[in-house]
Amino acid sequence: MMPMVADVLALRQAALLMASTSRLPIPEPEAYAMLLDGLGLLGFVFL
């Protein structure tokens, strides 16, 4: 009976680990600002 409890606990721990690592990071506003600055600079250079 003990190995069965250990298996359930291991499965639960694996599920919690997968759930906590599958979140996608949300970019900060500064990242969008740098992207737009770079695109604007490219547009200015190639005008």
C-alpha positions in Angstrom: 0.0 0.0 0.0 2.9 2.4 0.6 4.3 2.3 -2.9 0.8 3.4 -4.2 0.8 6.4 -1.9 4.3 7.4 -3.1 3.2 7.1 -6.7 0.2 9.3 -6.1 2.4 11.9 -4.4 4.9 11.8 -7.2 2.2 12.3 -9.8 0.8 15.2 -7.9 4.2 16.8 -7.6 4.9 16.3 -11.3 1.5 17.9 -12.2 2.2 20.9 -10.0 5.6 21.4 -11.5 4.3 21.2 -15.0 1.5 23.7 -14.2 3.9 26.2 -12.7 6.4 26.1 -15.6 4.0 26.2 -18.5 3.1 29.9 -18.0 4.3 32.2 -20.8 6.1 35.4 -19.7 4.3 38.7 -20.3 6.6 41.2 -22.0 7.1 44.5 -20.1 6.0 47.8 -21.8 9.7 48.8 -22.2 10.2 45.8 -24.5 7.4 47.1 -26.8 8.9 50.6 -26.6 12.3 49.3 -27.7 10.7 47.4 -30.5 8.9 50.4 -31.8 12.0 52.6 -31.4 14.0 50.1 -33.5 11.4 49.9 -36.2 11.2 53.7 -36.3 14.9 53.9 -36.6 15.0 51.4 -39.5 12.2 53.4 -41.2 14.1 56.6 -40.8 17.4 55.1 -42.1 15.7 53.6 -45.2 13.7 56.7 -46.2 
